[in-house]
């Protein structure tokens, strides 16, 4: 039996949960191609905008304007009064679908991407193929988008850079999903990354870290993608707590003491795009 309760069902595939400046939880639904906002207390949910290129990572500029990753056309969009406009073109950096995103307090966006056609690889060989000894995912850059929309590479050769967070000490941690690890960087005043090192190795726990979120009490909450849990992980890789979800967990957020999990039976579009099996599940921390 799951530890969580279902706040909202009927999603296709929820991702990118983030606490908005107005206190609500924003999230993307890949295959409905919509960004939603939900009140965690009442469950009241509204569509914020439609993203034909498939929305993923979310964040806000210092002035409150929403940024949204448009996956399949590899762009970051900005929500203005007149609708969505292009904020940045990631075509020169992302080697496949753009994905999760962190927008820092200065308005700089760090954006990951698949690096290759993961869904085709899973359709051909299943999850077991990714666990074969010696198999290595193609490396791809993590993009850095300046507040004015200028794009560069923040780091190279990451294995499916995914969820990204800023730690209390100013460090930045990226989930390298297909390396089964969390990787830390130091952040310079201009947003440049250096000092790359492993924050946590997670392969022994079969945690392919997807979305991640900072726990205000210390450590990170990690969505494992391959398992129906959210894991609390400390630096060094020790798992100190797990919360069981009703199905595989792909993204997490911590909002006012509540752990929010985006769950689905699988990430494969041929299964979830045509059904409404995705859920937002919550757990009181």
C-alpha positions in Angstrom: 0.0 0.0 0.0 1.4 3.4 -0.9 2.4 5.9 1.7 1.1 8.7 -0.4 -2.4 10.0 -1.2 -3.5 10.9 -4.7 -4.0 14.7 -5.1 -4.9 14.5 -8.7 -5.3 11.7 -11.2 -6.1 11.6 -14.9 -2.7 13.0 -16.1 -0.9 11.6 -19.1 2.6 12.1 -17.8 3.3 14.8 -15.1 6.8 16.3 -14.8 8.7 19.4 -13.6 6.8 20.2 -10.4 7.8 23.6 -9.0 6.5 25.9 -6.3 5.4 29.1 -8.0 5.8 32.6 -6.6 2.0 32.6 -5.8 2.4 29.5 -3.6 0.7 27.1 -6.0 2.4 24.0 -7.5 3.1 24.3 -11.3 3.7 21.1 -13.3 3.9 20.0 -16.9 1.9 17.2 -18.6 4.0 16.0 -21.5 1.4 14.5 -23.7 -1.5 16.8 -22.9 1.0 19.5 -23.9 -0.1 21.8 -21.1 1.3 23.5 -18.0 -1.0 23.4 -15.0 -1.1 25.1 -11.6 -2.7 23.4 -8.6 -3.5 24.5 -5.1 -2.2 21.8 -2.8 -4.8 22.6 -0.1 -7.9 22.6 -2.2 -6.9 20.6 -5.3 -8.2 23.3 -7.6 -6.3 22.9 -10.9 -6.1 25.2 -13.9 -4.3 25.2 -17.3 -1.7 28.0 -17.4 -0.7 27.6 -21.0 -0.5 25.1 -23.9 2.9 24.1 -25.3 2.7 22.3 -28.7 6.3 21.2 -28.5 5.7 19.3 -25.2 6.4 21.1 -21.9 8.9 19.9 -19.3 11.0 22.0 -17.0 9.6 25.1 -15.4 11.0 28.2 -13.6 10.6 31.9 -13.1 12.6 35.0 -14.0 13.2 37.4 -11.1 10.3 39.6 -12.3 7.9 36.7 -12.1 7.6 35.7 -15.8 7.3 31.9 -16.4 9.9 30.0 -18.4 8.9 26.7 -19.9 11.0 24.1 -21.7 9.6 23.1 -25.0 11.0 19.6 -25.5 10.8 18.5 -29.0 11.8 21.8 -30.7 14.5 22.3 -28.1 13.6 25.7 -26.9 12.9 27.6 -23.7 9.7 29.7 -24.0 8.7 32.7 -21.9 5.1 33.5 -20.9 4.1 37.1 -21.7 0.7 38.7 -21.6 0.2 37.9 -25.3 1.2 34.2 -24.8 4.4 32.2 -25.2 7.4 33.6 -27.0 10.9 32.2 -27.6 13.3 33.0 -24.8 16.2 30.8 -26.0 17.0 28.3 -28.8 18.8 25.2 -27.5 19.4 23.7 -30.9 23.1 24.3 -30.8 23.5 22.6 -27.4 20.8 19.9 -26.9 21.5 16.7 -28.9 17.9 15.3 -28.4 14.8 16.4 -26.6 15.3 19.2 -24.0 14.1 18.3 -20.6 14.2 19.5 -17.0 15.3 23.0 -16.0 16.5 25.0 -13.0 16.1 28.8 -13.0 18.3 30.4 -10.4 17.5 33.6 -8.5 19.4 35.6 -11.1 17.2 34.3 -13.9 19.9 32.0 -15.3 18.4 28.7 -16.6 20.3 25.4 -16.5 18.6 23.0 -19.0 19.2 19.3 -19.5 18.4 17.1 -22.5 18.1 13.4 -23.3 21.2 13.2 -25.4 19.8 10.4 -27.5 16.4 8.7 -28.3 15.9 7.0 -24.9 12.3 5.9 -25.7 13.5 4.1 -28.8 16.2 2.4 -26.8 13.8 1.3 -24.2 11.3 0.0 -26.8 14.0 -2.0 -28.4 15.7 -3.5 -25.3 13.7 -2.6 -22.2 15.0 -1.2 -19.0 17.3 -4.2 -18.5 19.4 -3.0 -21.5 20.4 0.1 -19.5 21.7 -2.0 -16.7 24.0 -4.2 -18.8 27.6 -4.1 -17.6 29.6 -1.8 -19.8 26.6 0.0 -21.3 27.2 3.8 -21.3 24.8 6.5 -22.3 26.0 9.1 -24.9 27.3 12.2 -23.2 25.5 15.6 -23.8 25.9 19.1 -22.5 24.0 20.9 -19.8 22.8 24.2 -21.3 23.1 27.6 -19.6 20.7 30.2 -20.7 21.4 33.7 -19.6 18.5 36.0 -18.6 18.8 37.8 -22.0 18.4 34.4 -23.8 22.1 33.9 -24.7 22.9 30.1 -24.7 26.1 28.3 -23.9 27.2 25.0 -22.4 27.5 24.9 -18.6 29.1 21.4 -18.5 29.9 18.7 -21.0 29.5 15.0 -21.3 26.7 14.4 -18.8 24.7 11.2 -19.1 21.1 12.3 -19.5 21.2 15.5 -17.4 17.9 15.8 -15.7 16.7 17.2 -12.4 18.8 20.1 -11.1 18.8 21.9 -7.8 20.8 24.6 -5.9 22.0 23.6 -2.4 22.0 25.8 0.6 25.8 26.3 0.3 25.5 27.5 -3.2 26.5 24.3 -5.0 24.5 22.9 -7.9 23.6 19.2 -8.2 22.5 17.6 -11.5 20.8 14.2 -11.7 22.7 12.1 -14.3 19.9 9.7 -14.8 21.7 7.1 -16.9 24.9 7.2 -14.9 22.9 6.5 -11.8 24.5 9.3 -9.9 24.1 12.9 -8.6 26.9 15.2 -9.7 27.8 18.4 -7.9 29.4 21.6 -9.3 30.6 24.9 -7.8 28.8 27.9 -9.2 30.8 31.1 -10.0 29.3 34.6 -9.7 28.6 34.6 -13.4 26.8 31.2 -13.3 29.7 29.2 -14.8 30.2 25.7 -13.3 33.4 24.1 -12.1 34.7 21.6 -9.6 32.7 18.7 -10.9 32.5 15.8 -8.5 30.2 13.0 -7.5 27.7 13.9 -4.8 26.1 10.5 -4.6 26.5 7.1 -6.4 23.1 5.4 -6.6 23.5 2.4 -8.9 23.5 -0.1 -6.0 20.0 1.1 -5.0 18.8 0.9 -8.7 18.0 4.6 -8.5 18.2 6.2 -11.9 17.7 9.8 -10.6 15.1 11.7 -12.5 13.6 14.7 -10.7 15.3 15.9 -7.5 14.3 18.3 -4.8 16.1 19.9 -1.8 14.8 18.8 1.6 14.9 21.9 3.9 16.1 19.7 6.7 19.1 18.5 4.6 19.8 16.1 1.8 17.7 15.6 -1.4 14.6 13.8 -2.3 15.1 11.8 -5.4 12.6 10.3 -7.9 14.1 6.9 -9.0 12.2 6.5 -12.4 12.5 2.7 -12.2 10.8 2.3 -8.8 7.5 3.2 -7.0 9.3 5.2 -4.3 10.7 8.6 -3.5 14.1 8.3 -1.7 15.7 10.7 0.7 19.5 10.7 -0.1 22.4 12.3 1.8 25.7 13.4 0.3 27.8 10.3 -0.2 24.8 8.2 -1.3 23.3 7.0 1.9 19.5 6.5 1.6 17.9 7.6 4.9 14.2 7.3 4.1 11.8 6.1 1.4 8.2 7.0 0.6 6.2 4.4 -1.3 4.1 5.7 -4.2 1.4 3.8 -6.1 3.5 3.6 -9.3 6.9 4.6 -10.6 8.0 8.1 -9.5 9.5 10.4 -12.1 9.6 13.8 -10.4 9.4 15.3 -6.9 9.0 18.7 -5.2 8.9 19.8 -1.6 6.3 22.5 -1.0 5.5 23.8 2.6 6.4 20.5 4.2 4.6 18.4 1.6 6.4 15.9 -0.7 4.8 16.0 -4.2 5.5 13.0 -6.5 4.7 12.8 -10.2 4.0 9.2 -11.0 3.1 7.0 -14.0 3.3 3.3 -14.8 6.1 4.0 -17.3 7.7 6.8 -19.2 7.1 5.2 -22.6 4.9 7.4 -24.7 3.2 4.4 -26.5 1.8 3.5 -23.1 1.1 6.8 -21.3 0.4 9.3 -24.2 -2.9 7.7 -25.1 -4.1 7.0 -21.5 -4.6 9.0 -18.3 -2.7 6.9 -15.8 -0.5 9.6 -14.4 -1.0 11.0 -10.9 0.2 13.7 -8.5 0.7 12.0 -5.2 1.5 13.8 -1.9 3.0 12.9 1.5 3.1 15.0 4.6 6.8 15.2 5.7 
